[in-house]
């Protein structure tokens, strides 16, 4: 009985840690992405960015979208 409670508690704790990591990744990714957008647009000079910066912004956007989806899939897989 007690082992089952410990296992359940560890499962809940692991899910809590996972949720915290995902939430932190969303916040950090969003902050980086938004700061990149703001700094690029606030210069007042209309010019093309370096080729790498477009790629990194797209990559950050994909990470921002895929990280929560991966978390949802992991949680769904655990509970079904």
N, C-alpha and C positions, 0 to 999 in steps of 0.2 A: 504493500500500500504506500509506504513512505517512498520507495524507489520510484513509483509511478508519479508521485507528486513532484519529486525532484526532477524527473525527466520532463514533466510538463512545464515546470518553472524554467528549466534551462531552455526549452523550446521557445517559450514566451520571451525570455531574455534575449535569445539569439535573434528572434524576429524584431525585437525592439532595437537592438544594435544595428541590424540590417536597415531598418526604417530610418534610424538616425543617420547612418552613413549615406543612404540615398538622398535624404533631405539635405544633408550638408553638401553633397555633390551637386544637387540642383541649385542651391543657393550660390555656391562658389562658381559653378559654370555660368549661371545667369549673370552674376556680377562681372565676371571676366568678359562675357559676351557683350553686355551692356556698356562696360567701360571702353571696350574696343570700338563699339558703334559711336559712342559719344565723342571720344577723342578723335576719331576719323572725321566726323562731321563738323566739329567745332573749330577746325583750323581756318575755315573761311576760304581756303584755296580749293577750287574744284580740280582735282587731279586723280589719276588712277593710282590705286594702291599697288604695293609690291605684289607680285603674283602669289607669293606664299601666304599673304595675310587673308586673301579671299578664301583660300583653302582652309586655313586654320579657323576662320569664323564659321565656315560650313561644318567643319569637324566638331567645333564646340556646340553648334546647334544640334547636330546629330547626337552627340553625347547627352545633351540636355533632354532630347526626346527619348532616346533609347534607354537611358538609365532607369527612369521610373517604370518603363514597360518591362524591363528585365526584372526589376524588383517585384512587380505585380505577378509576373509569370512564376517567379521563384516561390512567392507566397501561395499562389494558386496551386502550384504543384505540391507544396508541402501539406496543404489542407485537404487535398482531394485524394 
